[in-house]
Amino acid sequence: MSKLPGWLGRLGIELTELGERLEQRRAEAEGVEGEGGEAAPAEQPKTAAVPAAAVPAAAVPVEADRRGAVADRVPPPPAYAPSVAARPDPVAAIPWGMRVAAEAGWRLLVLAGTLWVLMRVISAVQLVVLAFVAALLVTAMLQPTVARLRRYGLPRGLATAVTAILGFVIIGLVGWFVVWQVMDNIDTLSDKVRTGIDDLKNWLLDSPFHVTEQQINDVAKNLSDTIGTNTEQITSAGLQGVTVMVELLTGMLLAMFSTLFLLYDGKRIWHWVLKLVPAQARPGVAGAGPRAWRTLTAYVRGTVLVALIDAIFIGLGIWFLNVPMAVPLAVFIFLFAFIPLIGAVVSGALAVVVALVTEGVFTALMVLAVVLAVQQIEGHVLQPFILGRAVRVHPLAVVLSVAAGGMVAGIGGAVVAVPLVAVTNTVVGYLRSYGQEEALRHAPPPRGATAADVAPTPAPGQPLGDRFSP
């Protein structure tokens, strides 16, 4: 028990010393805060402003002391540690050409997606689109007649009705005449086809190709078996042909109504379309529209004239060679002439085949010569002379546009592909020129030496002082 008071006394002494040390640290912390201006003492003596040069070195800001203390506490890296270079910005690490390619790439992807969606929409309403395009082509052909009748004093409605009725009546009479010729000559044609097949068989037997009668009979038997085996497919194709005829009649009715409204109210429809264009682009589109319409009108009228000349001359040649159904073949040649490149080949081949199976090999060769001669005159004389510079499309653009139009919308797409490319070429060319003129119009006027360079040159005998006179 004698040791207990001594132990308690030492404990009290240690607690007293610990409290003193805590008080001392608290006082030091309060002093640091007071110097930093965060917790200043309540009463400070008022002193005059001291210049910055007179501040002693002991009054350095505490923030610098703190940074130095932090730097002292962070140990430096060891000497054996490898030096690590700072990583550059990822954008700066990519080459400039790759960045440009990426920017162009995603924009091309957006454009391709837009075109794909547009093609899907057009495919979904293909009948309506083709009917409206056909109405535009017919309107471009008939609109000059409406304008001429209005100059003669007829009202707009009466001029439109007269033109539309005359146009539809002429088209109906031509169709009726073709059907009548086909039905009237179908018996004669079938007899001549049988005779022509027998003549072709005899020619093959006597030809140097060493064709035997057994081979010809085998070919005929295989053809008969194929037709008998595929009866269901042929029947379904016939039903599909009925569906196509219904769609064709629907498209013709839509084209007729669209043509009437375009002939009667085309200008107001164009003004309504202009209201859908943004205001900044409206002047350029308003100037490109009439030029595009003139290009389309020139294309349609020139193509109709060229097709009519082809049909007349080839039809006359077929008629002089005594080939049956010369008039229906001439009408087919006229219609297929609206399909560039492909139409002339198909219609000419059809005429040659009919001549071959009805009149023999010599007559077929003569028909082929007539078709080639007329088409050469058309390609080198008629089209450059009639169409001129109004419709100037490169042959490669014609081939690619016809192929693309045929893949997208069949025969209708092949028909409208070339006029679409011609109109697009006209519109793009005008908008490019319009943009350049607008840029020059809004450019600042030249000054100094540049103004002297672009100033007009004085005429001979004119004094130099009058160079800038109006």
C-alpha positions as CSV (number, residue, x, y, z in Angstrom):
1,M,0.0,0.0,0.0
2,S,3.0,2.3,0.5
3,K,3.7,2.3,-3.3
4,L,0.2,3.5,-4.3
5,P,0.6,7.2,-3.4
6,G,3.9,7.4,-5.4
7,W,2.3,5.8,-8.5
8,L,-0.7,8.2,-8.3
9,G,1.6,11.1,-8.0
10,R,3.6,10.2,-11.1
11,L,0.3,9.6,-13.1
12,G,-0.9,13.1,-12.1
13,I,2.4,14.6,-13.2
14,E,2.2,12.9,-16.6
15,L,-1.4,14.0,-17.1
16,T,-0.4,17.6,-16.3
17,E,2.4,17.5,-18.8
18,L,0.1,16.0,-21.4
19,G,-2.5,18.8,-20.9
20,E,0.3,21.5,-21.2
21,R,1.5,20.0,-24.4
22,L,-2.1,20.0,-25.8
23,E,-2.6,23.6,-24.8
24,Q,0.7,24.5,-26.5
25,R,-0.3,22.8,-29.8
26,R,-3.7,24.5,-29.7
27,A,-2.1,27.9,-29.3
28,E,0.3,27.2,-32.2
29,A,-2.6,26.2,-34.4
30,E,-4.5,29.3,-33.5
31,G,-1.4,31.4,-34.2
32,V,-1.1,29.9,-37.7
33,E,-4.7,30.6,-38.5
34,G,-4.4,34.1,-37.4
35,E,-1.4,34.7,-39.6
36,G,-3.3,33.3,-42.7
37,G,-6.2,35.7,-42.2
38,E,-8.8,32.9,-41.7
39,A,-9.2,33.3,-37.9
40,A,-7.7,36.6,-36.9
41,P,-7.7,37.7,-33.3
42,A,-10.5,39.9,-32.1
43,E,-8.4,43.0,-31.4
44,Q,-5.6,44.0,-33.8
45,P,-3.7,47.2,-33.7
46,K,-4.4,49.6,-36.6
47,T,-1.3,50.2,-38.6
48,A,-0.6,52.2,-41.8
49,A,-0.3,50.4,-45.2
50,V,3.2,49.1,-45.7
51,P,4.7,49.0,-49.2
52,A,5.2,45.6,-50.7
53,A,9.0,46.1,-50.8
54,A,9.0,46.8,-47.1
55,V,7.4,43.4,-46.2
56,P,10.0,41.3,-44.4
57,A,10.9,37.8,-45.6
58,A,9.2,36.3,-42.5
59,A,5.8,37.5,-43.9
60,V,5.7,35.2,-46.9
61,P,2.2,33.8,-47.6
62,V,1.3,30.7,-45.7
63,E,0.1,29.0,-48.9
64,A,3.6,28.8,-50.2
65,D,4.7,27.3,-46.8
66,R,1.9,24.7,-47.1
67,R,2.9,23.8,-50.6
68,G,6.5,23.4,-49.5
69,A,5.4,21.3,-46.6
70,V,3.4,19.0,-48.9
71,A,6.4,18.8,-51.3
72,D,8.5,17.9,-48.3
73,R,6.1,15.2,-47.2
74,V,5.9,13.6,-50.7
75,P,9.0,11.4,-51.3
76,P,10.8,11.8,-54.6
77,P,10.8,8.8,-57.0
78,P,13.7,6.4,-56.6
79,A,16.7,6.8,-58.9
80,Y,16.1,3.4,-60.5
81,A,12.5,4.2,-61.6
82,P,12.1,4.7,-65.4
83,S,11.0,8.1,-66.6
84,V,7.4,8.1,-67.9
85,A,6.6,10.7,-70.6
86,A,3.3,12.6,-70.4
87,R,0.5,11.1,-72.5
88,P,-0.6,13.4,-75.4
89,D,-4.2,14.3,-76.2
90,P,-5.9,11.4,-78.0
91,V,-7.2,13.8,-80.7
92,A,-3.6,15.1,-81.3
93,A,-2.3,11.6,-81.5
94,I,-4.5,10.7,-84.5
95,P,-3.0,11.8,-87.9
96,W,-4.8,14.7,-89.7
97,G,-5.6,12.7,-92.8
98,M,-7.2,9.9,-90.7
99,R,-9.3,12.5,-88.9
100,V,-10.5,14.0,-92.2
101,A,-11.3,10.5,-93.5
102,A,-13.3,9.8,-90.4
103,E,-15.2,13.0,-90.7
104,A,-16.0,12.4,-94.3
105,G,-16.8,8.7,-93.6
106,W,-19.6,9.3,-91.0
107,R,-21.1,12.0,-93.2
108,L,-21.1,9.6,-96.2
109,L,-22.7,6.9,-93.9
110,V,-25.5,9.4,-93.0
111,L,-26.0,10.3,-96.6
112,A,-26.1,6.6,-97.6
113,G,-28.6,5.8,-94.9
114,T,-30.8,8.7,-96.0
115,L,-30.7,7.5,-99.6
116,W,-31.5,3.9,-98.5
117,V,-34.5,5.1,-96.5
118,L,-35.6,7.2,-99.5
119,M,-35.3,4.2,-101.8
120,R,-37.3,2.1,-99.4
121,V,-40.1,4.7,-99.3
122,I,-40.1,5.0,-103.1
123,S,-40.3,1.2,-103.5
124,A,-43.2,1.1,-101.1
125,V,-45.2,3.7,-103.2
126,Q,-43.6,2.8,-106.5
127,L,-46.9,2.9,-108.4
128,V,-47.7,6.4,-107.2
129,V,-44.2,7.7,-107.9
130,L,-44.0,6.2,-111.4
131,A,-47.5,7.5,-112.2
132,F,-46.6,11.0,-111.1
133,V,-43.3,10.9,-113.1
134,A,-45.2,9.8,-116.2
135,A,-47.6,12.6,-115.6
136,L,-44.7,15.0,-115.5
137,L,-43.3,13.7,-118.8
138,V,-46.8,13.9,-120.5
139,T,-47.3,17.4,-119.1
140,A,-43.9,18.5,-120.4
141,M,-45.0,17.3,-123.9
142,L,-48.5,18.9,-123.8
143,Q,-47.8,22.1,-121.9
144,P,-46.5,24.0,-125.0
145,T,-49.9,23.3,-126.7
146,V,-51.8,24.7,-123.7
147,A,-49.6,27.8,-123.8
148,R,-50.2,28.2,-127.5
149,L,-54.0,27.9,-127.1
150,R,-54.0,30.4,-124.3
151,R,-52.1,32.9,-126.6
152,Y,-55.0,32.4,-129.0
153,G,-57.4,33.7,-126.4
154,L,-58.8,30.5,-124.9
155,P,-59.3,30.4,-121.1
156,R,-57.0,28.3,-119.0
157,G,-59.5,25.6,-118.2
158,L,-60.8,25.3,-121.8
159,A,-57.2,25.1,-123.2
160,T,-56.3,22.4,-120.7
161,A,-59.4,20.4,-121.4
162,V,-58.9,20.6,-125.2
163,T,-55.2,19.6,-125.0
164,A,-55.8,16.8,-122.6
165,I,-58.8,15.4,-124.5
166,L,-56.9,15.5,-127.8
167,G,-53.8,13.9,-126.3
168,F,-55.7,11.1,-124.6
169,V,-57.8,10.5,-127.7
170,I,-54.8,10.2,-129.9
171,I,-53.1,7.8,-127.5
172,G,-56.3,5.7,-127.3
173,L,-56.6,5.6,-131.1
174,V,-53.0,4.4,-131.5
175,G,-53.5,1.7,-128.9
176,W,-56.8,0.6,-130.5
177,F,-55.1,0.5,-133.9
178,V,-52.3,-1.6,-132.7
179,V,-54.6,-4.1,-131.0
180,W,-56.8,-4.3,-134.1
181,Q,-53.8,-4.9,-136.3
182,V,-52.5,-7.7,-134.0
183,M,-55.9,-9.4,-133.8
184,D,-56.5,-9.1,-137.6
185,N,-53.1,-10.6,-138.5
186,I,-52.9,-13.2,-135.7
187,D,-54.1,-16.1,-138.0
188,T,-51.8,-15.1,-140.8
189,L,-48.9,-14.7,-138.4
190,S,-49.5,-18.1,-136.8
191,D,-49.5,-19.8,-140.3
192,K,-46.3,-18.0,-141.3
193,V,-44.7,-18.9,-138.0
194,R,-45.3,-22.6,-138.7
195,T,-44.0,-22.2,-142.2
196,G,-41.0,-20.3,-141.0
197,I,-40.2,-22.9,-138.3
198,D,-40.3,-25.6,-141.0
199,D,-38.1,-23.5,-143.3
200,L,-35.7,-22.9,-140.4
201,K,-35.6,-26.6,-139.7
202,N,-34.8,-27.4,-143.4
203,W,-32.1,-24.7,-143.4
204,L,-30.5,-26.1,-140.3
205,L,-30.5,-29.6,-141.9
206,D,-28.8,-28.3,-145.1
207,S,-26.5,-25.9,-143.3
208,P,-22.7,-26.7,-142.7
209,F,-23.4,-26.9,-138.9
210,H,-24.1,-30.7,-139.2
211,V,-27.4,-30.6,-137.4
212,T,-29.4,-33.8,-137.6
213,E,-33.2,-34.2,-137.5
214,Q,-32.9,-36.3,-134.4
215,Q,-31.2,-33.3,-132.5
216,I,-34.0,-31.0,-133.7
217,N,-36.7,-33.4,-132.5
218,D,-34.9,-33.8,-129.2
219,V,-34.9,-30.0,-128.7
220,A,-38.6,-29.8,-129.5
221,K,-39.4,-32.7,-127.2
222,N,-37.4,-31.1,-124.3
223,L,-39.2,-27.8,-124.9
224,S,-42.6,-29.5,-124.8
225,D,-41.7,-31.4,-121.6
226,T,-40.4,-28.2,-120.0
227,I,-43.7,-26.5,-120.8
228,G,-45.7,-29.4,-119.4
229,T,-43.7,-29.7,-116.3
230,N,-43.8,-26.0,-115.5
231,T,-47.6,-25.6,-116.0
232,E,-48.1,-24.4,-112.5
233,Q,-45.4,-21.8,-112.8
234,I,-46.8,-20.7,-116.1
235,T,-50.3,-20.4,-114.6
236,S,-49.0,-18.4,-111.7
237,A,-47.1,-16.1,-114.1
238,G,-50.4,-15.6,-115.9
239,L,-52.1,-14.6,-112.7
240,Q,-49.3,-12.3,-111.9
241,G,-49.7,-10.8,-115.3
242,V,-53.3,-10.1,-114.5
243,T,-52.2,-8.3,-111.3
244,V,-49.7,-6.3,-113.3
245,M,-52.4,-5.3,-115.7
246,V,-54.6,-4.1,-112.9
247,E,-51.7,-2.1,-111.5
248,L,-51.0,-0.7,-114.9
249,L,-54.5,0.5,-115.4
250,T,-54.4,2.1,-111.9
251,G,-51.2,3.8,-112.7
252,M,-52.6,5.1,-116.0
253,L,-55.7,6.6,-114.2
254,L,-53.4,8.3,-111.6
255,A,-51.2,9.6,-114.4
256,M,-54.2,11.0,-116.3
257,F,-55.6,12.9,-113.2
258,S,-52.1,14.2,-112.3
259,T,-51.6,15.4,-115.9
260,L,-54.9,17.3,-115.8
261,F,-54.0,19.1,-112.6
262,L,-50.4,19.8,-113.6
263,L,-51.6,21.3,-116.9
264,Y,-54.3,23.4,-115.2
265,D,-52.6,24.5,-112.0
266,G,-48.9,23.8,-112.4
267,K,-47.8,27.3,-111.6
268,R,-49.6,27.4,-108.3
269,I,-48.3,23.9,-107.4
270,W,-44.8,25.2,-108.0
271,H,-45.3,28.2,-105.8
272,W,-46.6,26.0,-103.0
273,V,-43.5,23.8,-103.4
274,L,-41.3,26.9,-103.1
275,K,-42.9,27.7,-99.7
276,L,-41.6,24.5,-98.3
277,V,-38.0,25.5,-99.1
278,P,-36.0,27.4,-96.5
279,A,-36.0,31.2,-97.1
280,Q,-32.3,31.4,-97.6
281,A,-32.3,28.7,-100.3
282,R,-35.5,29.9,-101.9
283,P,-34.1,32.3,-104.5
284,G,-31.7,29.7,-105.9
285,V,-34.4,27.0,-106.1
286,A,-36.8,29.5,-107.7
287,G,-34.2,30.1,-110.4
288,A,-33.3,26.4,-110.9
289,G,-37.0,25.3,-111.3
290,P,-37.8,26.9,-114.6
291,R,-34.4,25.8,-116.1
292,A,-35.1,22.2,-114.9
293,W,-38.5,22.3,-116.5
294,R,-37.1,23.6,-119.8
295,T,-34.6,20.8,-119.8
296,L,-37.3,18.2,-119.2
297,T,-39.5,19.7,-121.9
298,A,-36.6,19.7,-124.4
299,Y,-35.8,16.1,-123.5
300,V,-39.4,14.8,-123.9
301,R,-40.1,16.6,-127.1
302,G,-36.8,15.6,-128.6
303,T,-37.2,12.0,-127.6
304,V,-40.7,11.9,-129.0
305,L,-39.5,13.3,-132.3
306,V,-36.6,10.9,-132.5
307,A,-38.7,7.9,-131.6
308,L,-41.3,8.9,-134.2
309,I,-38.7,9.2,-136.9
310,D,-37.3,5.7,-135.9
311,A,-40.7,4.2,-136.0
312,I,-41.6,5.6,-139.4
313,F,-38.5,4.7,-141.2
314,I,-38.1,1.2,-139.6
315,G,-41.8,0.5,-140.1
316,L,-41.5,1.5,-143.8
317,G,-38.5,-0.8,-144.2
318,I,-40.4,-3.7,-142.6
319,W,-43.5,-3.0,-144.7
320,F,-41.5,-2.9,-148.0
321,L,-39.9,-6.3,-147.0
322,N,-43.4,-7.8,-146.6
323,V,-42.9,-8.6,-142.9
324,P,-46.3,-9.1,-141.2
325,M,-47.6,-6.7,-138.6
326,A,-45.4,-3.8,-139.7
327,V,-47.6,-1.2,-138.0
328,P,-47.6,-2.9,-134.5
329,L,-43.9,-3.4,-134.8
330,A,-43.4,0.3,-135.6
331,V,-45.5,1.2,-132.5
332,F,-43.4,-1.1,-130.4
333,I,-40.2,0.6,-131.8
334,F,-41.7,4.0,-130.9
335,L,-42.5,3.0,-127.3
336,F,-39.2,1.2,-126.7
337,A,-37.3,4.3,-128.0
338,F,-38.0,6.0,-124.7
339,I,-35.7,3.5,-123.0
340,P,-32.2,4.7,-123.9
341,L,-29.7,2.1,-125.3
342,I,-31.8,-1.0,-124.2
343,G,-35.0,0.0,-126.0
344,A,-33.5,0.2,-129.4
345,V,-31.8,-3.1,-129.1
346,V,-34.9,-4.9,-127.8
347,S,-37.3,-3.4,-130.5
348,G,-34.8,-4.1,-133.3
349,A,-34.3,-7.7,-132.1
350,L,-38.1,-8.2,-132.0
351,A,-38.4,-7.0,-135.6
352,V,-35.6,-9.3,-136.7
353,V,-37.1,-12.3,-135.0
354,V,-40.5,-11.8,-136.5
355,A,-38.9,-11.4,-139.9
356,L,-36.8,-14.6,-139.3
357,V,-39.7,-16.8,-138.4
358,T,-42.1,-15.5,-141.0
359,E,-40.0,-14.6,-144.1
360,G,-36.7,-16.4,-143.7
361,V,-33.1,-15.7,-143.0
362,F,-32.5,-13.3,-146.0
363,T,-35.4,-11.0,-145.0
364,A,-34.2,-11.1,-141.4
365,L,-30.8,-9.9,-142.4
366,M,-32.3,-7.1,-144.5
367,V,-34.5,-6.0,-141.5
368,L,-31.3,-6.0,-139.3
369,A,-29.5,-3.8,-141.9
370,V,-32.5,-1.4,-141.9
371,V,-32.6,-1.2,-138.1
372,L,-28.8,-0.7,-137.8
373,A,-28.8,2.1,-140.4
374,V,-31.7,4.0,-138.8
375,Q,-30.2,3.7,-135.4
376,Q,-26.8,4.9,-136.6
377,I,-28.5,8.0,-138.2
378,E,-30.4,8.5,-135.0
379,G,-27.3,8.4,-132.7
380,H,-25.0,10.5,-134.9
381,V,-27.4,13.0,-136.6
382,L,-30.9,13.1,-135.1
383,Q,-30.1,13.3,-131.4
384,P,-27.3,15.9,-131.6
385,F,-29.4,18.0,-134.0
386,I,-32.8,17.8,-132.2
387,L,-31.7,17.7,-128.6
388,G,-28.7,19.9,-129.1
389,R,-27.1,21.3,-125.9
390,A,-30.4,21.4,-124.0
391,V,-29.8,17.8,-122.7
392,R,-26.1,17.0,-122.5
393,V,-25.5,13.8,-120.5
394,H,-22.3,11.7,-120.8
395,P,-22.8,8.2,-122.3
396,L,-21.3,6.6,-119.1
397,A,-23.9,8.5,-117.0
398,V,-26.6,7.3,-119.4
399,V,-25.5,3.6,-119.0
400,L,-25.2,3.8,-115.2
401,S,-28.5,5.6,-114.7
402,V,-30.4,3.2,-117.0
403,A,-28.9,0.2,-115.1
404,A,-29.6,1.7,-111.7
405,G,-33.2,2.7,-112.7
406,G,-33.9,-0.7,-114.0
407,M,-32.6,-2.4,-110.8
408,V,-34.7,-0.1,-108.6
409,A,-38.0,0.1,-110.5
410,G,-37.8,-2.1,-113.6
411,I,-38.8,-0.7,-117.0
412,G,-40.4,2.4,-115.5
413,G,-37.2,3.2,-113.6
414,A,-35.1,2.8,-116.8
415,V,-37.5,5.2,-118.7
416,V,-37.3,8.0,-116.1
417,A,-33.6,7.5,-115.2
418,V,-32.1,9.6,-118.1
419,P,-34.5,12.6,-117.8
420,L,-33.9,12.6,-114.0
421,V,-30.1,12.7,-114.5
422,A,-30.5,15.5,-117.1
423,V,-32.7,17.6,-114.8
424,T,-30.3,17.0,-111.9
425,N,-27.3,18.0,-114.0
426,T,-29.1,21.3,-114.9
427,V,-30.1,22.0,-111.4
428,V,-26.7,21.4,-109.9
429,G,-25.0,23.4,-112.5
430,Y,-27.3,26.4,-112.0
431,L,-27.0,26.2,-108.2
432,R,-23.2,26.1,-108.4
433,S,-23.1,29.2,-110.6
434,Y,-25.7,31.0,-108.4
435,G,-23.6,30.3,-105.3
436,Q,-20.5,31.7,-106.9
437,E,-22.3,34.8,-108.0
438,E,-23.7,35.3,-104.5
439,A,-20.3,34.9,-103.0
440,L,-18.9,37.5,-105.4
441,R,-21.8,39.9,-104.7
442,H,-21.3,39.7,-100.9
443,A,-17.5,39.9,-101.1
444,P,-15.9,43.1,-99.8
445,P,-14.9,45.6,-102.6
446,P,-11.2,45.5,-103.7
447,R,-8.9,48.1,-102.3
448,G,-5.4,49.5,-103.1
449,A,-3.4,47.6,-105.7
450,T,-6.1,45.0,-106.1
451,A,-8.6,47.8,-107.0
452,A,-6.1,49.1,-109.6
453,D,-5.7,45.6,-111.1
454,V,-9.5,45.1,-111.5
455,A,-10.2,48.6,-112.7
456,P,-11.3,48.9,-116.4
457,T,-8.5,49.6,-118.9
458,P,-8.9,53.0,-120.6
459,A,-9.9,53.0,-124.2
460,P,-7.4,54.1,-126.9
461,G,-7.1,57.9,-126.8
462,Q,-8.8,58.2,-123.4
463,P,-6.7,60.2,-120.9
464,L,-5.3,58.3,-117.9
465,G,-7.1,60.7,-115.5
466,D,-10.5,59.5,-116.8
467,R,-9.7,55.9,-116.0
468,F,-11.9,55.7,-112.9
469,S,-14.6,58.0,-114.2
470,P,-18.1,56.4,-114.6
